[in-house]
């Protein structure tokens, strides 16, 4: 199984909590400060990805920390 992650990049306020504080292994800062999925986990775009199951807790922490709730995590 894998963890599916999606970022609503249009709603991202570039606060950096996901990529600086909670889960820098999955989330990276884009050129404009917008969150994106790290290249090795991307699934066709910088806003969608698949990560290993052992990264579920990390991804959920980032989603929970997002002040504008633009990160969706599912299994």
C-alpha positions in Angstrom: 0.0 0.0 0.0 1.0 3.6 -0.5 0.0 6.9 0.9 -1.7 9.3 -1.6 -1.0 13.0 -1.0 -2.5 15.9 -2.8 -1.8 19.7 -2.3 -4.3 22.4 -3.4 -1.5 24.6 -4.5 -3.8 27.5 -5.4 -4.9 27.6 -1.7 -1.4 27.3 -0.3 -0.3 30.4 1.7 3.4 29.5 1.6 3.8 29.3 5.4 6.3 26.5 5.2 5.0 24.3 8.0 4.7 21.2 5.9 8.2 21.4 4.2 10.1 23.2 7.0 8.6 21.9 10.2 6.6 18.7 9.8 7.6 16.5 6.8 10.5 17.8 4.7 11.0 14.3 3.3 7.7 14.5 1.3 7.1 18.2 1.0 9.4 20.7 -0.6 9.4 24.5 -1.2 8.7 25.5 -4.7 10.4 28.5 -6.4 7.5 30.7 -5.3 7.3 29.3 -1.8 4.3 27.1 -2.6 4.4 23.6 -1.2 5.0 20.7 -3.6 5.6 17.0 -3.5 9.3 15.9 -3.5 10.3 14.7 -7.0 10.8 11.1 -6.0 7.2 10.9 -4.7 5.4 12.8 -7.5 2.6 11.2 -9.4 2.5 13.3 -12.6 2.6 16.7 -11.1 4.1 18.7 -8.2 0.8 18.7 -6.4 0.1 14.9 -6.4 2.1 12.0 -5.1 2.5 8.5 -3.6 4.7 7.8 -0.7 5.5 4.6 1.2 3.2 3.5 4.0 5.9 4.2 6.6 5.6 7.9 5.8 1.9 8.1 6.7 2.4 9.7 10.1 4.8 12.3 8.7 2.3 13.2 5.9 -0.6 13.4 8.4 1.4 15.7 10.7 2.0 18.1 7.8 -1.7 18.0 6.8 -2.8 18.7 10.4 -0.3 21.6 10.7 -1.5 23.3 7.5 -3.4 26.4 8.6 -5.4 26.5 5.4 -6.0 22.7 5.2 -4.8 22.3 1.5 -3.1 18.9 2.1 -5.1 15.7 1.6 -3.7 12.4 2.7 -5.3 9.0 2.1 -4.4 5.3 1.9 
